[in-house]
Amino acid sequence: MTNAALGAEDKDYKVTFDGMDFVAPEGDETIKVTVDNLQSYSYDVKASSGKINGSSSNATGSTTDGTFSFKYTASKNLGNDTITVKITSSEITGGELTRTYTMNVINVYQVSVNVKNTGGMSVEVPVNLYIDGKLYRTDMLEIKASDEATKLTLDVNAGALKGGQHNYEIVIDEKYSGLISFGDSEQLSAKGTFYTGDGGWGIISIVLSILVVVLVILFIYLYFNRGKKKKHKK
């Protein structure tokens, strides 16, 4: 969640962006925008390189409850994309205010699990991802009804985590018991591990490289001194 910087003329209208600030190339991320103390307004959302709501680089609309959401789709290129949100209302001094949100398009690590919805109808449920015991992200995901399991995938910014092993758990609220479950386990949570960084292999590689160099030097030394030993015996 990010609070946009405020200007003196609109200090009462704090703009909050709720969502992840990273996404995989050509991946999607839904961002919720909330404006404090302002219920009715029009908005214009524009991305410098990605798409908004799946069609073009910008989208417009209006709301009467102080909040709205948009879906950002990244381009295939890595880098930062600036999303500009313009809020328009007669209640704002000057008629409008503008805020920006930076989306980082990066190579991500993906955590996946098979999920089943046997309730006979599609449902949208909050899915919580915990990493090392701490809540990492919550996504509202539509899970379609099916007797067969479908893959649920969540993105992780591995570069923001320290190198080594990490434990993760994907959790769905107990109120969906009997309707949603992970695979054939009929459980509402699934656990696993993943690794970031070199997992210690960088140090091992250095040690092995040094060992190889030492062996090569030893081989050369023994090879060139073999003749000297034979001459000494004569």
C-alpha positions as CSV (number, residue, x, y, z in Angstrom):
1,M,0.0,0.0,0.0
2,T,1.4,3.4,-1.0
3,N,0.3,6.8,0.0
4,A,1.0,9.4,-2.7
5,A,2.7,12.6,-1.8
6,L,0.3,15.5,-1.0
7,G,0.3,19.1,-2.1
8,A,-0.7,21.9,0.2
9,E,-3.8,22.7,-1.9
10,D,-5.3,19.3,-1.5
11,K,-3.9,18.0,1.7
12,D,-7.3,16.7,2.8
13,Y,-7.5,14.3,-0.1
14,K,-4.9,11.6,0.6
15,V,-4.7,9.2,-2.3
16,T,-3.8,5.6,-1.5
17,F,-2.8,2.9,-3.9
18,D,-3.4,-0.6,-2.7
19,G,-1.6,-3.4,-4.5
20,M,1.8,-4.9,-5.4
21,D,4.3,-2.6,-7.0
22,F,5.9,-5.3,-9.2
23,V,4.7,-7.6,-11.9
24,A,6.1,-10.0,-14.5
25,P,6.5,-9.0,-18.1
26,E,3.1,-9.2,-19.8
27,G,1.6,-10.0,-16.3
28,D,-1.4,-8.4,-14.6
29,E,-1.8,-6.6,-11.3
30,T,-5.0,-5.1,-9.9
31,I,-4.6,-1.8,-8.1
32,K,-7.2,-0.2,-5.8
33,V,-7.2,3.6,-5.5
34,T,-8.8,5.3,-2.5
35,V,-9.2,9.1,-2.0
36,D,-9.9,10.2,1.6
37,N,-12.7,12.7,2.2
38,L,-13.9,12.6,-1.4
39,Q,-16.8,10.3,-2.4
40,S,-17.8,11.4,-5.9
41,Y,-15.2,12.1,-8.6
42,S,-14.0,11.3,-12.1
43,Y,-10.7,9.6,-12.8
44,D,-8.3,9.2,-15.7
45,V,-5.6,6.4,-15.4
46,K,-2.7,6.3,-17.8
47,A,0.4,4.1,-18.1
48,S,3.5,5.1,-19.9
49,S,4.1,1.7,-21.5
50,G,1.7,-0.9,-20.2
51,K,-2.1,-1.2,-20.6
52,I,-4.9,-0.2,-18.3
53,N,-7.9,-2.6,-18.1
54,G,-6.6,-4.7,-20.9
55,S,-7.3,-2.5,-23.9
56,S,-5.2,0.7,-24.1
57,S,-2.7,2.8,-22.2
58,N,-5.4,4.7,-20.4
59,A,-8.9,4.3,-18.9
60,T,-11.5,6.8,-17.6
61,G,-14.5,6.5,-15.3
62,S,-16.2,7.8,-12.2
63,T,-17.1,6.6,-8.7
64,T,-19.5,7.7,-5.9
65,D,-17.9,5.7,-3.0
66,G,-14.4,7.2,-2.9
67,T,-12.6,4.3,-4.4
68,F,-12.1,2.4,-7.7
69,S,-9.8,-0.3,-9.1
70,F,-8.0,-0.8,-12.4
71,K,-6.1,-3.7,-13.9
72,Y,-2.5,-3.0,-15.1
73,T,-1.0,-5.2,-17.8
74,A,2.8,-4.9,-18.2
75,S,4.6,-4.8,-21.5
76,K,7.1,-7.5,-22.4
77,N,10.1,-5.3,-21.5
78,L,11.7,-5.1,-18.0
79,G,11.9,-1.7,-16.3
80,N,9.8,0.8,-14.4
81,D,6.4,2.0,-15.7
82,T,4.8,5.2,-14.4
83,I,1.1,5.1,-13.9
84,T,-0.6,8.6,-13.7
85,V,-3.9,9.0,-12.0
86,K,-5.9,12.2,-12.4
87,I,-8.8,12.9,-10.0
88,T,-11.4,15.5,-11.1
89,S,-14.0,17.0,-8.8
90,S,-15.5,20.4,-8.1
91,E,-14.7,19.9,-4.4
92,I,-11.0,20.0,-5.1
93,T,-9.2,23.3,-5.2
94,G,-8.3,23.9,-8.9
95,G,-10.7,21.1,-9.9
96,E,-8.3,18.2,-10.0
97,L,-5.3,16.5,-8.5
98,T,-2.7,14.2,-10.0
99,R,-0.8,11.3,-8.4
100,T,1.7,8.8,-9.8
101,Y,2.4,5.1,-9.0
102,T,5.5,3.3,-10.1
103,M,5.1,-0.3,-11.3
104,N,8.3,-2.4,-11.5
105,V,8.3,-4.9,-14.4
106,I,10.7,-7.6,-13.3
107,N,11.5,-11.3,-13.6
108,V,9.5,-12.9,-10.7
109,Y,9.5,-16.2,-8.9
110,Q,6.1,-17.9,-9.2
111,V,4.5,-19.9,-6.4
112,S,1.9,-22.4,-7.7
113,V,-0.6,-24.7,-6.2
114,N,-3.5,-26.8,-7.6
115,V,-7.0,-25.7,-6.4
116,K,-10.5,-27.1,-6.8
117,N,-13.9,-25.5,-6.7
118,T,-16.6,-28.2,-6.4
119,G,-19.4,-25.7,-5.5
120,G,-21.0,-25.7,-8.9
121,M,-20.4,-22.0,-9.5
122,S,-17.4,-19.6,-9.9
123,V,-16.5,-17.6,-6.8
124,E,-14.1,-14.8,-6.1
125,V,-12.1,-15.4,-3.0
126,P,-9.3,-13.7,-1.1
127,V,-6.1,-15.8,-1.3
128,N,-3.4,-15.0,1.2
129,L,0.3,-15.8,0.6
130,Y,2.6,-16.0,3.6
131,I,6.4,-16.1,3.3
132,D,8.4,-17.1,6.3
133,G,5.3,-16.7,8.5
134,K,4.5,-13.2,7.5
135,L,1.7,-12.1,5.2
136,Y,3.2,-11.2,1.8
137,R,0.2,-10.5,-0.4
138,T,-3.5,-10.9,-0.6
139,D,-5.2,-11.4,-4.0
140,M,-8.9,-11.5,-4.9
141,L,-9.0,-14.4,-7.4
142,E,-11.8,-15.9,-9.3
143,I,-11.8,-19.7,-9.0
144,K,-14.0,-21.4,-11.6
145,A,-16.2,-24.4,-10.7
146,S,-14.6,-27.7,-11.9
147,D,-14.2,-31.3,-10.8
148,E,-10.6,-31.0,-11.9
149,A,-7.9,-29.0,-10.2
150,T,-6.6,-25.8,-11.8
151,K,-3.3,-24.1,-11.2
152,L,-3.2,-21.0,-9.0
153,T,-0.1,-18.9,-9.5
154,L,1.2,-16.0,-7.3
155,D,4.2,-13.8,-8.1
156,V,7.0,-13.2,-5.6
157,N,9.7,-10.5,-5.9
158,A,12.5,-12.8,-5.2
159,G,15.1,-10.0,-5.5
160,A,13.6,-8.3,-2.4
161,L,14.2,-11.4,-0.2
162,K,17.5,-12.5,1.3
163,G,19.2,-15.4,-0.4
164,G,18.5,-18.9,0.8
165,Q,15.5,-21.1,1.6
166,H,12.1,-19.6,2.2
167,N,8.9,-21.3,3.4
168,Y,5.6,-20.3,2.0
169,E,1.9,-21.0,2.7
170,I,-1.1,-20.2,0.6
171,V,-4.3,-19.9,2.7
172,I,-8.0,-19.5,1.9
173,D,-10.5,-18.5,4.6
174,E,-12.3,-21.3,6.5
175,K,-15.7,-20.0,5.4
176,Y,-14.9,-21.6,2.0
177,S,-14.5,-25.1,3.5
178,G,-16.4,-27.7,1.5
179,L,-16.4,-25.4,-1.6
180,I,-12.7,-24.6,-2.3
181,S,-9.7,-26.9,-1.6
182,F,-6.2,-27.4,-2.7
183,G,-5.8,-30.4,-5.0
184,D,-7.0,-33.7,-3.6
185,S,-6.1,-32.8,0.0
186,E,-9.4,-31.0,0.7
187,Q,-7.4,-28.5,2.8
188,L,-7.6,-24.7,2.7
189,S,-3.9,-24.2,2.9
190,A,-0.8,-25.5,1.0
191,K,2.8,-25.2,2.1
192,G,6.1,-25.4,0.3
193,T,9.7,-24.0,0.0
194,F,11.7,-22.1,-2.6
195,Y,15.1,-20.7,-2.8
196,T,16.4,-17.2,-3.7
197,G,19.9,-16.0,-4.6
198,D,22.5,-18.8,-5.1
199,G,21.4,-20.8,-2.1
200,G,25.1,-21.1,-1.1
201,W,26.2,-22.4,-4.5
202,G,28.2,-19.3,-5.2
203,I,30.5,-20.0,-2.3
204,I,30.7,-23.6,-3.2
205,S,31.6,-22.7,-6.8
206,I,34.4,-20.5,-5.6
207,V,35.8,-23.2,-3.4
208,L,35.6,-25.8,-6.2
209,S,37.3,-23.3,-8.6
210,I,40.2,-22.8,-6.2
211,L,40.5,-26.6,-5.7
212,V,40.7,-27.1,-9.5
213,V,43.4,-24.5,-9.8
214,V,45.4,-26.1,-7.0
215,L,45.1,-29.6,-8.6
216,V,46.2,-28.2,-12.0
217,I,49.3,-26.5,-10.4
218,L,50.1,-29.7,-8.6
219,F,49.8,-31.8,-11.8
220,I,52.1,-29.4,-13.7
221,Y,54.6,-29.4,-10.9
222,L,54.7,-33.2,-10.7
223,Y,54.8,-33.6,-14.5
224,F,57.8,-31.3,-14.9
225,N,59.7,-32.7,-11.9
226,R,59.3,-36.3,-13.0
227,G,62.3,-36.1,-15.4
228,K,64.5,-34.5,-12.7
229,K,63.8,-37.4,-10.3
230,K,64.8,-40.0,-13.0
231,K,68.1,-38.1,-13.7
232,H,68.9,-38.0,-10.0
233,K,68.5,-41.8,-9.7
234,K,71.2,-42.3,-12.5
